């Protein structure tokens, strides 16, 4: 998917190195995972990551992680309505990344955001995870969870 192709000798590439020699963070970025929930800080993170991706000729994997312990229910005329926030965000992303000049893909999942972003980055062998700073306390934020747990570069954008 991302970073696929061949080198001048016809050898397959994964990231920017021949297959079997992948190194995170070497030879520039090829894939950045971005945590996006539509908030101001996540929009800042997306803009920063798009700029990095454009300069490094990298791709973006934009992820929305819905918390398991939060089920937003809206009531209209007595019946519950569960908003489809992932599809709403996907539409916003299409508008925001139009003309950015970088390949991107949107994924949606449920779970602990820090854990899911790290798992996603690990499975795609991403070079870094980019998130916005938390609007809540530092101790319970996604950014602090990633800073403690991640096995790759974490960029926290104000």
Protein Blocks (a to p, Z undefined) as FASTA:
>chain_A
ZZiacdfkopacehjbcehiacehiaiafbdcdddehiaklmmmmmmmmmmmmmnopacd
ddddddfklccdddeehiacdddfklmmmmmmmmmmgonlpacdddddeddfklmmmmmm
mmnopabdcddddfbdfklgmklmmmmmpccdcdddZZ
